[in-house]
Amino acid sequence: MLTIYHLPRTRSLRVIWLMEELGEPYRLEKLSIPVPPEYLAVNPLGSIPAIEDGEVRMSDSIAILQYLAATRADAAKLTVGPDAGRVAYAEHLQFLQFGEADLATPLSAIFRTRMQVKDDAHTNPTMEELLRLLTRRLTFLDGHFGDGRPYVTGGGFTIADISIGYALQRMPTMNLGDMLSGRLVNYLARLQARPAYQRAAEK
């Protein structure tokens, strides 16, 4: 059985969310910060999440989504493979990575900068640049939904939505919810209304 190493409100939410969408059993190992020394035998980086799936050990949440989508029988419905055509496949890959590289990464940097500069965060040049960067990314994402699509790759929910949804759901908790456009607020609401997301968020 798949084991997921998990800390609430971290990227491990993505992995649990996918398994809940698939309706497959898994074992949850909850962690705390700092991680216990024995966890380093699973993931020497000490980062969260990590999984163990037989002899397989992985620790990058996006790579884990791709791995699980490729190795679980019912996961084909949650991805867009090459058979969908080059354009659709490229779009899926781009937004799968976009959720981490273009959204979650700057959000993590904003969080760390706030912790370091505290009350002076609003005048910190690094913070200003991070917020400008995030604004550009959100504007791009908002425009992508301009054709009325319910999910990021069109009419069907995929792991790209899990990638992006994790990042967007962090924003209100960081007092950045007012940066979300109406379309993105509605998109996030659709994602959070999914029973699988709700079950994952409770872990």
DRENDO-165302 format. One line per field, with one value per residue: residue number from 0; residue in three letters; chain; x, y, z of N, C-alpha, C, O in turn. Coordinates in pm, whole numbers, plus 50000, padded with zeros to 5 digits. Layout:
<sites>
seq: c(NUM, ...)
type: c(ALA, ...)
mol: c(A, ...)
n.px: c(X, ...)
n.py: c(Y, ...)
n.pz: c(Z, ...)
ca.px: c(X, ...)
ca.py: c(Y, ...)
ca.pz: c(Z, ...)
c.px: c(X, ...)
c.py: c(Y, ...)
c.pz: c(Z, ...)
o.px: c(X, ...)
o.py: c(Y, ...)
o.pz: c(Z, ...)
</sites>
This chain:
<sites>
seq: c(0, 1, 2, 3, 4, 5, 6, 7, 8, 9, 10, 11, 12, 13, 14, 15, 16, 17, 18, 19, 20, 21, 22, 23, 24, 25, 26, 27, 28, 29, 30, 31, 32, 33, 34, 35, 36, 37, 38, 39, 40, 41, 42, 43, 44, 45, 46, 47, 48, 49, 50, 51, 52, 53, 54, 55, 56, 57, 58, 59, 60, 61, 62, 63, 64, 65, 66, 67, 68, 69, 70, 71, 72, 73, 74, 75, 76, 77, 78, 79, 80, 81, 82, 83, 84, 85, 86, 87, 88, 89, 90, 91, 92, 93, 94, 95, 96, 97, 98, 99, 100, 101, 102, 103, 104, 105, 106, 107, 108, 109, 110, 111, 112, 113, 114, 115, 116, 117, 118, 119, 120, 121, 122, 123, 124, 125, 126, 127, 128, 129, 130, 131, 132, 133, 134, 135, 136, 137, 138, 139, 140, 141, 142, 143, 144, 145, 146, 147, 148, 149, 150, 151, 152, 153, 154, 155, 156, 157, 158, 159, 160, 161, 162, 163, 164, 165, 166, 167, 168, 169, 170, 171, 172, 173, 174, 175, 176, 177, 178, 179, 180, 181, 182, 183, 184, 185, 186, 187, 188, 189, 190, 191, 192, 193, 194, 195, 196, 197, 198, 199, 200, 201, 202)
type: c(MET, LEU, THR, ILE, TYR, HIS, LEU, PRO, ARG, THR, ARG, SER, LEU, ARG, VAL, ILE, TRP, LEU, MET, GLU, GLU, LEU, GLY, GLU, PRO, TYR, ARG, LEU, GLU, LYS, LEU, SER, ILE, PRO, VAL, PRO, PRO, GLU, TYR, LEU, ALA, VAL, ASN, PRO, LEU, GLY, SER, ILE, PRO, ALA, ILE, GLU, ASP, GLY, GLU, VAL, ARG, MET, SER, ASP, SER, ILE, ALA, ILE, LEU, GLN, TYR, LEU, ALA, ALA, THR, ARG, ALA, ASP, ALA, ALA, LYS, LEU, THR, VAL, GLY, PRO, ASP, ALA, GLY, ARG, VAL, ALA, TYR, ALA, GLU, HIS, LEU, GLN, PHE, LEU, GLN, PHE, GLY, GLU, ALA, ASP, LEU, ALA, THR, PRO, LEU, SER, ALA, ILE, PHE, ARG, THR, ARG, MET, GLN, VAL, LYS, ASP, ASP, ALA, HIS, THR, ASN, PRO, THR, MET, GLU, GLU, LEU, LEU, ARG, LEU, LEU, THR, ARG, ARG, LEU, THR, PHE, LEU, ASP, GLY, HIS, PHE, GLY, ASP, GLY, ARG, PRO, TYR, VAL, THR, GLY, GLY, GLY, PHE, THR, ILE, ALA, ASP, ILE, SER, ILE, GLY, TYR, ALA, LEU, GLN, ARG, MET, PRO, THR, MET, ASN, LEU, GLY, ASP, MET, LEU, SER, GLY, ARG, LEU, VAL, ASN, TYR, LEU, ALA, ARG, LEU, GLN, ALA, ARG, PRO, ALA, TYR, GLN, ARG, ALA, ALA, GLU, LYS)
mol: c(A, A, A, A, A, A, A, A, A, A, A, A, A, A, A, A, A, A, A, A, A, A, A, A, A, A, A, A, A, A, A, A, A, A, A, A, A, A, A, A, A, A, A, A, A, A, A, A, A, A, A, A, A, A, A, A, A, A, A, A, A, A, A, A, A, A, A, A, A, A, A, A, A, A, A, A, A, A, A, A, A, A, A, A, A, A, A, A, A, A, A, A, A, A, A, A, A, A, A, A, A, A, A, A, A, A, A, A, A, A, A, A, A, A, A, A, A, A, A, A, A, A, A, A, A, A, A, A, A, A, A, A, A, A, A, A, A, A, A, A, A, A, A, A, A, A, A, A, A, A, A, A, A, A, A, A, A, A, A, A, A, A, A, A, A, A, A, A, A, A, A, A, A, A, A, A, A, A, A, A, A, A, A, A, A, A, A, A, A, A, A, A, A, A, A, A, A, A, A, A, A, A, A)
n.px: c(50084, 50045, 50238, 50207, 50387, 50315, 50238, 50009, 49868, 50075, 50260, 50204, 49933, 49855, 49916, 49760, 49508, 49492, 49492, 49253, 49077, 49104, 49007, 49150, 49311, 49543, 49827, 49883, 50141, 50194, 50378, 50593, 50739, 51059, 51136, 51138, 51446, 51452, 51296, 51463, 51578, 51393, 51348, 51615, 51644, 51472, 51243, 50889, 50622, 50675, 50677, 50630, 50619, 50608, 50917, 50968, 51061, 50982, 50995, 50911, 50635, 50496, 50618, 50543, 50264, 50258, 50375, 50193, 49965, 50042, 50067, 49845, 49539, 49293, 49367, 49398, 49189, 49241, 49440, 49606, 49715, 49968, 49811, 49598, 49669, 49922, 49901, 49710, 49836, 50075, 49970, 49859, 50091, 50227, 50061, 50049, 50308, 50307, 50158, 50333, 50595, 50534, 50343, 50323, 50594, 50676, 50490, 50581, 50824, 50735, 50613, 50838, 50991, 50827, 50840, 51100, 51133, 50920, 50737, 50819, 50761, 50599, 50746, 50967, 51200, 51239, 51002, 50818, 50889, 50838, 50560, 50484, 50567, 50402, 50152, 50162, 50168, 49918, 49747, 49795, 49697, 49428, 49346, 49358, 49129, 48941, 48781, 48575, 48612, 48580, 48784, 49146, 49257, 49043, 48728, 48748, 48852, 49187, 49517, 49663, 49496, 49496, 49759, 49765, 49549, 49631, 49818, 49661, 49474, 49625, 49648, 49434, 49479, 49715, 49654, 49628, 49420, 49275, 49407, 49316, 49128, 48780, 48715, 48913, 48858, 48612, 48693, 48866, 48674, 48521, 48706, 48750, 48504, 48492, 48441, 48666, 48877, 48788, 48796, 49071, 49172, 49104, 49280)
n.py: c(49880, 50226, 50466, 50783, 51056, 51315, 51653, 51873, 52138, 52160, 52074, 51808, 51782, 51782, 51522, 51354, 51449, 51366, 51086, 51058, 51144, 50931, 50729, 50530, 50316, 50425, 50475, 50693, 50882, 51098, 51395, 51617, 51941, 52017, 51757, 51412, 51235, 50977, 51003, 51100, 50881, 50804, 51033, 51203, 51477, 51590, 51727, 51785, 51664, 51304, 50982, 50630, 50353, 50045, 49954, 50205, 50536, 50872, 51234, 51483, 51683, 51735, 51559, 51325, 51332, 51294, 51040, 50879, 50916, 50781, 50520, 50419, 50248, 50380, 50637, 50760, 50920, 51155, 51296, 51436, 51284, 51219, 51125, 51290, 51490, 51718, 51990, 51994, 51823, 51961, 52191, 52080, 51982, 52223, 52366, 52192, 52213, 52485, 52537, 52484, 52597, 52862, 52960, 52834, 52843, 53128, 53204, 53065, 53195, 53452, 53401, 53324, 53558, 53741, 53633, 53691, 53971, 54080, 54338, 54527, 54437, 54541, 54744, 54628, 54565, 54313, 54180, 54342, 54293, 54017, 54015, 54159, 53980, 53758, 53874, 53909, 53641, 53552, 53713, 53615, 53353, 53406, 53512, 53284, 53149, 53288, 53194, 53063, 52809, 52538, 52407, 52392, 52274, 52261, 52110, 51900, 51779, 51761, 51644, 51874, 52071, 52001, 52065, 52347, 52422, 52367, 52573, 52808, 52782, 52838, 53112, 53279, 53211, 53332, 53594, 53699, 53675, 53875, 53922, 53751, 53718, 53751, 53535, 53351, 53316, 53186, 52957, 52839, 52790, 52593, 52385, 52343, 52256, 51997, 51667, 51502, 51684, 51805, 51593, 51543, 51783, 51766, 51595)
n.pz: c(50000, 49927, 50097, 50238, 50339, 50548, 50622, 50756, 50558, 50379, 50076, 50058, 50060, 49794, 49705, 49869, 49798, 49528, 49564, 49702, 49506, 49332, 49486, 49609, 49851, 50104, 50315, 50583, 50712, 50956, 51000, 51188, 51250, 51364, 51122, 51218, 51284, 51168, 50942, 50748, 50633, 50453, 50296, 50225, 50193, 50370, 50312, 50257, 50066, 50093, 49940, 49974, 49774, 49744, 49628, 49544, 49610, 49651, 49639, 49541, 49491, 49248, 49068, 49196, 49158, 48880, 48861, 49008, 48854, 48629, 48708, 48834, 48795, 48741, 48687, 48443, 48367, 48495, 48377, 48088, 47820, 47561, 47351, 47333, 47168, 47051, 47127, 47336, 47515, 47569, 47690, 47921, 48054, 48091, 48272, 48483, 48584, 48628, 48858, 49066, 49000, 48920, 49096, 49366, 49444, 49444, 49641, 49866, 49897, 49958, 50204, 50359, 50345, 50476, 50733, 50796, 50776, 50905, 51048, 50864, 50614, 50410, 50294, 50196, 49942, 49819, 49884, 49749, 49482, 49466, 49499, 49273, 49077, 49138, 49087, 48806, 48726, 48821, 48672, 48416, 48452, 48509, 48263, 48110, 48177, 48045, 47838, 47953, 48048, 48284, 48417, 48430, 48202, 48038, 48000, 48179, 48499, 48612, 48711, 48687, 48784, 49052, 49113, 49072, 49231, 49495, 49537, 49504, 49712, 49930, 49938, 50057, 50327, 50371, 50377, 50122, 49960, 49832, 49599, 49412, 49120, 49021, 48854, 48927, 49196, 49175, 49039, 49230, 49426, 49299, 49293, 49568, 49643, 49570, 49679, 49725, 49762, 49999, 50179, 50176, 50277, 50539, 50656)
ca.px: c(50000, 50118, 50253, 50227, 50438, 50226, 50225, 49897, 49889, 50193, 50241, 50151, 49791, 49836, 49923, 49641, 49395, 49487, 49450, 49111, 49006, 49108, 48937, 49238, 49361, 49682, 49862, 49930, 50237, 50195, 50507, 50597, 50859, 51144, 51103, 51218, 51566, 51427, 51236, 51570, 51605, 51295, 51377, 51733, 51630, 51389, 51129, 50758, 50593, 50746, 50595, 50689, 50529, 50697, 51058, 50975, 51058, 50982, 50979, 50865, 50490, 50451, 50665, 50459, 50137, 50277, 50400, 50070, 49874, 50090, 50075, 49717, 49452, 49185, 49419, 49401, 49086, 49287, 49555, 49592, 49834, 50003, 49706, 49503, 49723, 50039, 49862, 49646, 49937, 50165, 49896, 49849, 50222, 50260, 49987, 50091, 50428, 50276, 50109, 50448, 50702, 50489, 50254, 50362, 50730, 50676, 50415, 50671, 50922, 50665, 50597, 50968, 51031, 50747, 50892, 51230, 51131, 50809, 50654, 50866, 50744, 50534, 50844, 51083, 51208, 51220, 50859, 50751, 50915, 50766, 50419, 50468, 50580, 50281, 50043, 50173, 50128, 49774, 49682, 49805, 49605, 49293, 49318, 49341, 48991, 48854, 48689, 48468, 48642, 48569, 48911, 49257, 49280, 48917, 48608, 48772, 48945, 49310, 49618, 49706, 49411, 49547, 49882, 49731, 49456, 49706, 49876, 49557, 49407, 49712, 49649, 49352, 49540, 49829, 49597, 49651, 49301, 49225, 49478, 49247, 49019, 48653, 48722, 48997, 48782, 48513, 48767, 48907, 48553, 48486, 48800, 48730, 48375, 48505, 48450, 48802, 48955, 48744, 48851, 49216, 49200, 49077, 49384)
ca.py: c(50000, 50352, 50546, 50926, 51131, 51430, 51760, 51956, 52269, 52158, 52018, 51671, 51789, 51743, 51377, 51298, 51489, 51277, 50952, 51066, 51147, 50797, 50637, 50418, 50320, 50467, 50488, 50827, 50901, 51241, 51447, 51746, 52019, 51954, 51618, 51319, 51187, 50856, 51041, 51125, 50757, 50802, 51149, 51267, 51623, 51633, 51804, 51719, 51526, 51191, 50861, 50498, 50268, 49932, 49996, 50343, 50649, 50999, 51345, 51606, 51664, 51730, 51431, 51221, 51334, 51231, 50898, 50812, 50918, 50685, 50384, 50378, 50203, 50475, 50773, 50818, 51024, 51276, 51352, 51450, 51223, 51257, 51087, 51401, 51585, 51791, 52116, 51964, 51764, 52069, 52275, 52007, 51982, 52359, 52408, 52104, 52275, 52624, 52542, 52486, 52691, 53000, 53002, 52790, 52887, 53266, 53212, 53022, 53301, 53560, 53357, 53330, 53699, 53799, 53584, 53752, 54116, 54108, 54457, 54609, 54360, 54619, 54832, 54548, 54554, 54175, 54151, 54412, 54222, 53891, 54043, 54193, 53854, 53680, 53941, 53875, 53501, 53541, 53776, 53516, 53243, 53459, 53520, 53149, 53109, 53382, 53127, 53002, 52670, 52518, 52359, 52460, 52218, 52256, 52066, 51792, 51797, 51684, 51670, 52014, 52147, 51974, 52144, 52489, 52440, 52374, 52706, 52910, 52772, 52897, 53258, 53340, 53188, 53424, 53728, 53740, 53638, 53985, 53921, 53659, 53776, 53682, 53405, 53260, 53284, 53085, 52835, 52780, 52739, 52466, 52284, 52314, 52189, 51856, 51586, 51452, 51793, 51825, 51483, 51561, 51899, 51731, 51503)
ca.pz: c(50000, 49920, 50219, 50215, 50454, 50538, 50721, 50712, 50493, 50293, 49943, 50066, 50029, 49653, 49691, 49933, 49715, 49414, 49607, 49734, 49377, 49276, 49574, 49641, 49989, 50128, 50457, 50611, 50821, 50984, 51045, 51256, 51221, 51263, 51094, 51298, 51212, 51089, 50814, 50651, 50562, 50344, 50214, 50282, 50189, 50482, 50264, 50262, 50104, 50036, 49934, 49953, 49698, 49722, 49626, 49494, 49703, 49579, 49733, 49476, 49483, 49109, 49015, 49256, 49086, 48749, 48884, 49048, 48739, 48530, 48761, 48893, 48686, 48711, 48686, 48309, 48358, 48563, 48308, 47944, 47762, 47423, 47257, 47321, 47071, 47102, 47191, 47464, 47603, 47611, 47784, 48047, 48120, 48133, 48391, 48591, 48642, 48664, 48996, 49157, 48964, 48904, 49204, 49501, 49477, 49495, 49767, 49973, 49917, 50029, 50343, 50427, 50356, 50585, 50860, 50822, 50790, 50995, 51030, 50752, 50490, 50304, 50231, 50160, 49796, 49779, 49893, 49640, 49357, 49470, 49478, 49130, 49004, 49161, 49017, 48664, 48710, 48842, 48557, 48309, 48481, 48494, 48120, 48058, 48202, 47976, 47747, 48030, 48086, 48429, 48470, 48363, 48069, 47964, 48069, 48273, 48610, 48597, 48814, 48676, 48877, 49187, 49127, 49085, 49343, 49620, 49552, 49521, 49842, 50031, 49936, 50164, 50459, 50380, 50360, 49983, 49884, 49750, 49472, 49322, 49043, 49037, 48788, 49005, 49318, 49137, 49007, 49356, 49493, 49234, 49339, 49710, 49660, 49537, 49801, 49745, 49823, 50136, 50260, 50186, 50361, 50679, 50706)
c.px: c(50088, 50121, 50282, 50274, 50384, 50243, 50112, 49942, 50019, 50160, 50195, 50001, 49765, 49827, 49799, 49516, 49381, 49439, 49302, 49027, 48998, 49030, 49019, 49288, 49507, 49703, 49924, 50025, 50248, 50328, 50488, 50727, 50930, 51106, 51190, 51336, 51541, 51362, 51343, 51612, 51509, 51325, 51494, 51727, 51552, 51268, 51003, 50682, 50702, 50647, 50685, 50583, 50606, 50841, 51076, 50969, 51069, 50952, 50938, 50717, 50440, 50495, 50581, 50323, 50150, 50298, 50271, 49970, 49914, 50082, 49947, 49615, 49350, 49235, 49420, 49299, 49131, 49412, 49522, 49722, 49860, 49894, 49602, 49547, 49832, 49999, 49802, 49747, 50032, 50097, 49888, 49982, 50257, 50190, 50011, 50213, 50401, 50233, 50221, 50544, 50657, 50398, 50306, 50501, 50734, 50596, 50501, 50775, 50860, 50650, 50729, 51015, 50955, 50801, 51022, 51221, 51017, 50738, 50696, 50842, 50688, 50631, 50968, 51088, 51189, 51073, 50784, 50768, 50841, 50617, 50392, 50473, 50452, 50162, 50045, 50127, 49977, 49696, 49682, 49704, 49460, 49255, 49293, 49199, 48891, 48754, 48578, 48494, 48631, 48699, 49024, 49287, 49150, 48802, 48630, 48876, 49065, 49405, 49677, 49623, 49452, 49673, 49850, 49642, 49526, 49759, 49769, 49492, 49495, 49691, 49558, 49414, 49660, 49784, 49627, 49529, 49248, 49300, 49410, 49132, 48891, 48654, 48803, 48932, 48680, 48579, 48809, 48787, 48510, 48578, 48773, 48596, 48383, 48519, 48591, 48891, 48916, 48796, 49000, 49249, 49180, 49188, 49486)
c.py: c(50125, 50420, 50689, 50989, 51273, 51525, 51849, 52091, 52274, 52090, 51873, 51667, 51745, 51592, 51310, 51327, 51395, 51138, 50950, 51073, 51007, 50696, 50515, 50429, 50365, 50474, 50625, 50825, 51051, 51282, 51575, 51815, 52050, 51807, 51527, 51265, 51066, 50886, 51062, 50997, 50741, 50913, 51225, 51420, 51676, 51713, 51718, 51761, 51429, 51076, 50740, 50412, 50144, 49978, 50140, 50441, 50777, 51111, 51477, 51591, 51655, 51600, 51316, 51216, 51263, 51081, 50824, 50808, 50815, 50542, 50336, 50355, 50309, 50618, 50837, 50930, 51156, 51336, 51364, 51397, 51266, 51224, 51198, 51503, 51669, 51916, 52090, 51907, 51871, 52159, 52209, 52010, 52121, 52396, 52315, 52163, 52416, 52635, 52547, 52598, 52835, 53050, 52962, 52839, 53033, 53282, 53169, 53130, 53420, 53524, 53371, 53474, 53768, 53757, 53655, 53901, 54167, 54238, 54543, 54543, 54446, 54715, 54757, 54530, 54411, 54138, 54219, 54340, 54088, 53911, 54084, 54066, 53771, 53741, 53907, 53732, 53484, 53604, 53682, 53404, 53287, 53464, 53385, 53099, 53200, 53318, 53052, 52859, 52653, 52474, 52404, 52403, 52203, 52209, 51962, 51826, 51706, 51714, 51810, 52103, 52123, 52058, 52290, 52513, 52448, 52515, 52811, 52903, 52824, 53047, 53322, 53323, 53278, 53570, 53786, 53709, 53748, 53998, 53831, 53731, 53697, 53544, 53305, 53223, 53174, 52952, 52764, 52722, 52606, 52355, 52244, 52249, 52041, 51774, 51536, 51559, 51807, 51714, 51502, 51674, 51869, 51643, 51577)
c.pz: c(50000, 50058, 50180, 50344, 50444, 50655, 50674, 50660, 50412, 50161, 49945, 50043, 49886, 49638, 49751, 49850, 49595, 49455, 49645, 49607, 49317, 49360, 49611, 49786, 49994, 50278, 50479, 50731, 50844, 51046, 51124, 51214, 51352, 51243, 51179, 51218, 51125, 50954, 50707, 50578, 50444, 50245, 50275, 50281, 50309, 50442, 50267, 50137, 50061, 50030, 49930, 49886, 49657, 49733, 49582, 49611, 49622, 49677, 49669, 49445, 49339, 49043, 49069, 49187, 48952, 48763, 48917, 48932, 48634, 48577, 48827, 48782, 48645, 48692, 48548, 48294, 48419, 48499, 48160, 47883, 47620, 47322, 47239, 47216, 47134, 47178, 47329, 47564, 47656, 47713, 47921, 48123, 48171, 48263, 48509, 48662, 48692, 48811, 49098, 49122, 48965, 49015, 49342, 49540, 49520, 49623, 49885, 50002, 49989, 50177, 50419, 50445, 50467, 50721, 50897, 50851, 50877, 50959, 50912, 50617, 50377, 50235, 50185, 50008, 49745, 49780, 49779, 49508, 49353, 49444, 49334, 49045, 49016, 49088, 48868, 48639, 48724, 48727, 48438, 48330, 48464, 48346, 48057, 48076, 48130, 47881, 47820, 48073, 48237, 48493, 48381, 48225, 47991, 48050, 48176, 48378, 48590, 48713, 48803, 48767, 49021, 49213, 49154, 49207, 49476, 49642, 49580, 49659, 49955, 50045, 50041, 50302, 50480, 50367, 50222, 49896, 49795, 49618, 49369, 49252, 49068, 48973, 48868, 49138, 49288, 49106, 49136, 49430, 49431, 49283, 49484, 49739, 49629, 49666, 49830, 49807, 49970, 50228, 50281, 50283, 50509, 50738, 50791)
o.px: c(50192, 50019, 50371, 50208, 50405, 50260, 50117, 50038, 50067, 50045, 50151, 49946, 49666, 49742, 49740, 49430, 49271, 49354, 49234, 48918, 48896, 48993, 48963, 49304, 49583, 49608, 50010, 49991, 50305, 50383, 50379, 50814, 50867, 51052, 51304, 51327, 51602, 51370, 51317, 51673, 51540, 51328, 51475, 51796, 51565, 51196, 51009, 50677, 50804, 50548, 50801, 50471, 50663, 50882, 51188, 50883, 51156, 50893, 50931, 50677, 50350, 50417, 50551, 50272, 50065, 50244, 50243, 49900, 49829, 50090, 49941, 49605, 49323, 49154, 49441, 49319, 49066, 49481, 49423, 49827, 49781, 49886, 49528, 49470, 49834, 50057, 49838, 49744, 50066, 50160, 49908, 49985, 50310, 50252, 49995, 50220, 50465, 50268, 50206, 50572, 50732, 50376, 50330, 50524, 50791, 50630, 50496, 50811, 50925, 50673, 50731, 51072, 51012, 50807, 51051, 51290, 51016, 50683, 50617, 50897, 50725, 50599, 51065, 50990, 51128, 51024, 50695, 50674, 50787, 50555, 50288, 50392, 50401, 50079, 49940, 50057, 49915, 49591, 49582, 49634, 49379, 49144, 49216, 49152, 48770, 48654, 48497, 48405, 48669, 48722, 49002, 49337, 49150, 48780, 48540, 48975, 49050, 49377, 49735, 49675, 49445, 49690, 49902, 49658, 49486, 49747, 49785, 49459, 49446, 49713, 49603, 49401, 49704, 49867, 49650, 49537, 49183, 49261, 49444, 49049, 48893, 48601, 48767, 48950, 48664, 48527, 48792, 48797, 48468, 48532, 48773, 48576, 48290, 48599, 48632, 48971, 49004, 48835, 49051, 49342, 49234, 49189, 49581)
o.py: c(50129, 50428, 50715, 50976, 51341, 51484, 51899, 52151, 52383, 52052, 51821, 51562, 51678, 51540, 51221, 51241, 51349, 51079, 50850, 51015, 50970, 50589, 50409, 50540, 50346, 50479, 50667, 50772, 51124, 51213, 51633, 51755, 52103, 51742, 51562, 51251, 51052, 50805, 51044, 51005, 50673, 50890, 51304, 51485, 51793, 51763, 51596, 51879, 51466, 51072, 50746, 50399, 50139, 50034, 50191, 50430, 50790, 51090, 51577, 51494, 51576, 51538, 51221, 51107, 51183, 51003, 50719, 50708, 50766, 50449, 50222, 50434, 50325, 50710, 50957, 51024, 51259, 51417, 51309, 51460, 51342, 51289, 51198, 51592, 51689, 51946, 52156, 51940, 51871, 52200, 52274, 52038, 52135, 52450, 52355, 52164, 52462, 52731, 52607, 52684, 52923, 53171, 53049, 52873, 53062, 53366, 53230, 53153, 53483, 53608, 53424, 53508, 53847, 53838, 53676, 53953, 54282, 54249, 54625, 54587, 54427, 54763, 54819, 54483, 54390, 54073, 54158, 54327, 54050, 53831, 54048, 54049, 53720, 53669, 53880, 53705, 53410, 53554, 53670, 53364, 53212, 53426, 53372, 53014, 53189, 53380, 52984, 52795, 52743, 52501, 52449, 52475, 52138, 52261, 51937, 51893, 51589, 51797, 51861, 52200, 52214, 52114, 52349, 52612, 52526, 52570, 52894, 53006, 52850, 53103, 53414, 53412, 53299, 53659, 53906, 53716, 53721, 54079, 53836, 53796, 53591, 53448, 53188, 53111, 53080, 52846, 52643, 52615, 52515, 52244, 52126, 52193, 51966, 51809, 51527, 51529, 51820, 51741, 51480, 51663, 51940, 51620, 51516)
o.pz: c(50065, 50126, 50100, 50448, 50344, 50770, 50561, 50708, 50381, 50137, 49842, 50009, 49858, 49565, 49690, 49833, 49565, 49387, 49623, 49601, 49258, 49311, 49640, 49837, 49899, 50356, 50401, 50837, 50763, 51133, 51126, 51150, 51443, 51332, 51210, 51096, 51019, 50862, 50589, 50472, 50346, 50124, 50367, 50359, 50346, 50528, 50277, 50104, 50002, 50103, 49889, 49936, 49547, 49834, 49584, 49699, 49535, 49783, 49740, 49380, 49310, 48970, 48997, 49159, 48914, 48685, 48859, 48913, 48560, 48496, 48872, 48688, 48526, 48681, 48538, 48217, 48398, 48560, 48112, 47895, 47563, 47218, 47141, 47179, 47255, 47282, 47427, 47682, 47774, 47811, 48023, 48243, 48282, 48354, 48624, 48785, 48786, 48879, 49204, 49206, 49007, 49027, 49425, 49656, 49626, 49707, 49992, 50118, 50072, 50264, 50530, 50549, 50543, 50814, 51015, 50939, 50919, 50850, 50865, 50516, 50261, 50126, 50139, 49949, 49640, 49688, 49719, 49430, 49250, 49374, 49278, 48953, 48917, 49033, 48810, 48542, 48648, 48689, 48367, 48236, 48411, 48308, 47962, 48000, 48152, 47846, 47757, 48130, 48312, 48611, 48268, 48138, 47886, 48159, 48257, 48350, 48556, 48800, 48899, 48822, 49104, 49321, 49249, 49279, 49562, 49752, 49670, 49716, 50065, 50152, 50109, 50386, 50594, 50347, 50207, 49773, 49695, 49533, 49250, 49316, 49130, 49029, 48877, 49187, 49366, 49142, 49149, 49491, 49503, 49311, 49517, 49846, 49660, 49752, 49946, 49895, 50056, 50342, 50391, 50363, 50594, 50859, 50841)
</sites>
